[in-house]
Structures are given as C-alpha cells and as structure tokens.
Amino acid sequence: MLEEEWETNIVELTDEDGETTEFEYLTTIEYEDNRYVILLAPQEEENEEEGEVVILRIQPDENGEDTYVSCDNEEIEQEVFELFMDELAEEEDSELFEEDK
C-alpha cells in the first residue's frame, strides 16, 4: 500500500498574556476585501476526534507585517466558515475525480 506523507504547516501564535499555542494552518479565505486565516486548534483532550477551527482576520500592523486578530462579527465568521467548507468540499470532489481516472 502506498503511503502518502502529509506536510503540516504549524503556526505559533502568542496571545496578549504571552501564552504560545501551536495551530495547524489550513488555508486563507478572502471575503469582503479582507483576508481570513483558517487554523486548526490543538485537541484539548486525547479522545477528541478533531480540534476546533479558528478563524482570524489578517490585519497589517504599522510596519506592514501581517497580524492575526479575532473576528468579532459572528455573521462574517459564519460566512467565512461556509466558504472554507465549500472549498474543502471542492477539494474532496477533485480528489475523487482524480481517483476515478
């Protein structure tokens, strides 16, 4: 059986209390002239199937460096999440199509 190696893109974020947490980068979504990063939070407990998806808005700081800020609008967060799920479904459909060849 052929084994595929999965690369993970780990992003370390530091909160305002100085606590650092590792997240897995999933993708970036553009919505209403803003960019949002989609991250997978680490599992809280070993028996959890998957971690929680975190959506942060990308905002340049005064030096032009990208920073991630919380999305404080639940409606926008839901729209971005739905775009992410659509993108994920398209990728799965594409993979299934490739397997059928």
C-alpha positions as a Python dict, from the first residue, in 0.01 Angstrom:
ca = {
    (1, 'M'): (0, 0, 0),
    (2, 'L'): (131, 342, -94),
    (3, 'E'): (174, 575, 199),
    (4, 'E'): (149, 949, 147),
    (5, 'E'): (346, 1188, 362),
    (6, 'W'): (132, 1472, 488),
    (7, 'E'): (304, 1802, 543),
    (8, 'T'): (167, 2016, 819),
    (9, 'N'): (207, 2387, 843),
    (10, 'I'): (235, 2471, 1210),
    (11, 'V'): (180, 2832, 1317),
    (12, 'E'): (269, 2951, 1666),
    (13, 'L'): (51, 3231, 1799),
    (14, 'T'): (120, 3427, 2115),
    (15, 'D'): (-173, 3585, 2296),
    (16, 'E'): (-174, 3908, 2497),
    (17, 'D'): (-77, 3712, 2812),
    (18, 'G'): (237, 3578, 2643),
    (19, 'E'): (97, 3224, 2611),
    (20, 'T'): (209, 3050, 2291),
    (21, 'T'): (-13, 2792, 2121),
    (22, 'E'): (55, 2590, 1807),
    (23, 'F'): (-212, 2576, 1537),
    (24, 'E'): (-219, 2395, 1206),
    (25, 'Y'): (-261, 2633, 912),
    (26, 'L'): (-538, 2513, 680),
    (27, 'T'): (-599, 2793, 429),
    (28, 'T'): (-659, 3162, 371),
    (29, 'I'): (-1002, 3287, 258),
    (30, 'E'): (-1080, 3627, 104),
    (31, 'Y'): (-1414, 3778, 199),
    (32, 'E'): (-1542, 4135, 156),
    (33, 'D'): (-1199, 4292, 94),
    (34, 'N'): (-1045, 4116, 396),
    (35, 'R'): (-833, 3805, 429),
    (36, 'Y'): (-901, 3545, 695),
    (37, 'V'): (-671, 3265, 804),
    (38, 'I'): (-827, 2930, 892),
    (39, 'L'): (-639, 2740, 1163),
    (40, 'L'): (-695, 2410, 1336),
    (41, 'A'): (-660, 2442, 1713),
    (42, 'P'): (-487, 2164, 1904),
    (43, 'Q'): (-705, 1895, 2056),
    (44, 'E'): (-797, 1970, 2415),
    (45, 'E'): (-830, 1605, 2514),
    (46, 'E'): (-689, 1286, 2365),
    (47, 'N'): (-1032, 1136, 2299),
    (48, 'E'): (-1142, 1426, 2078),
    (49, 'E'): (-1168, 1337, 1711),
    (50, 'E'): (-1055, 1674, 1577),
    (51, 'G'): (-957, 2014, 1705),
    (52, 'E'): (-1162, 2328, 1669),
    (53, 'V'): (-1137, 2551, 1361),
    (54, 'V'): (-1025, 2905, 1442),
    (55, 'I'): (-1090, 3198, 1206),
    (56, 'L'): (-875, 3510, 1239),
    (57, 'R'): (-872, 3824, 1025),
    (58, 'I'): (-535, 3917, 877),
    (59, 'Q'): (-453, 4279, 953),
    (60, 'P'): (-124, 4455, 873),
    (61, 'D'): (43, 4630, 1165),
    (62, 'E'): (218, 4970, 1147),
    (63, 'N'): (524, 4802, 990),
    (64, 'G'): (318, 4629, 722),
    (65, 'E'): (361, 4288, 888),
    (66, 'D'): (57, 4061, 895),
    (67, 'T'): (-103, 4012, 1235),
    (68, 'Y'): (-400, 3793, 1321),
    (69, 'V'): (-694, 3945, 1506),
    (70, 'S'): (-1013, 3787, 1634),
    (71, 'C'): (-1316, 3812, 1412),
    (72, 'D'): (-1565, 3998, 1631),
    (73, 'N'): (-1861, 3957, 1394),
    (74, 'E'): (-2032, 3617, 1419),
    (75, 'E'): (-2213, 3669, 1089),
    (76, 'I'): (-1888, 3729, 899),
    (77, 'E'): (-1721, 3442, 1082),
    (78, 'Q'): (-2004, 3210, 973),
    (79, 'E'): (-1979, 3329, 610),
    (80, 'V'): (-1602, 3270, 607),
    (81, 'F'): (-1652, 2925, 762),
    (82, 'E'): (-1907, 2836, 493),
    (83, 'L'): (-1662, 2948, 221),
    (84, 'F'): (-1398, 2728, 383),
    (85, 'M'): (-1636, 2430, 389),
    (86, 'D'): (-1723, 2489, 21),
    (87, 'E'): (-1352, 2498, -65),
    (88, 'L'): (-1296, 2178, 132),
    (89, 'A'): (-1584, 2004, -47),
    (90, 'E'): (-1445, 2112, -386),
    (91, 'E'): (-1104, 1967, -296),
    (92, 'E'): (-1262, 1638, -190),
    (93, 'D'): (-1464, 1624, -513),
    (94, 'S'): (-1149, 1696, -713),
    (95, 'E'): (-960, 1417, -534),
    (96, 'L'): (-1243, 1173, -602),
    (97, 'F'): (-1242, 1274, -968),
    (98, 'E'): (-866, 1212, -989),
    (99, 'E'): (-905, 866, -831),
    (100, 'D'): (-1166, 771, -1093),
    (101, 'K'): (-922, 829, -1382),
}
